[in-house]
Amino acid sequence: MFTRDERRALVFLAAVAAAGGLMRVVRAHRGGGGAGPPGAAVVAPELPAHDLSAQLARVQQAEEHVRPLRPGEKVDVDRAGLAELERLPGVGPELARRIVADRDTNGPFASLEGLDRVRGVGPAMLARLERWATFSGVARVTKVQALQRVARRRRAP
């Protein structure tokens, strides 16, 4: 029949399966984490489950936001939203939030050099983004930057 170790393994697996079933019952009873009744919308629960075309459109939109960039595809850092910025290599949710916050506060970046002002973006990140990032905006010149430019011009021979 079964060896002692095999019986132990079967008892362990049965216990794990029972615990998993119990957890599902508890979660369903509390109303949390379940997918809802059969046929319920999983991706966009705010949409009616019977509206399959809207559900499909939302799934395709979600897939597009997580899809890696194709060769030659670019992201306009001066206009992109959080989800699109996260598609850039090395840019996660936190860095994407800092990029958008800096852009909203200080205006467009206009170049990789402008993007360097964001905390967490350094030379290695700029080199990684060079293939994928484009910039359509015109950098806003602050008073400090204007004064620095004037000072540099005065020092130049």
Secondary structure, 3 states (H helix, E strand, C coil): CCCHHHHHHHHHHHHHHHHHHHHHHHHHHHCCCCCCCCCCCCCCCCCCCCCHHHHHHHHHHHHHHHCCCCCCCCEECCCCCHHHHHCCCCCCHHHHHHHHHHHHHHCCCCCHHHHCCCCCCCHHHHHHHCCCEECCCCCCCCHHHHHHHHHHHHHCC
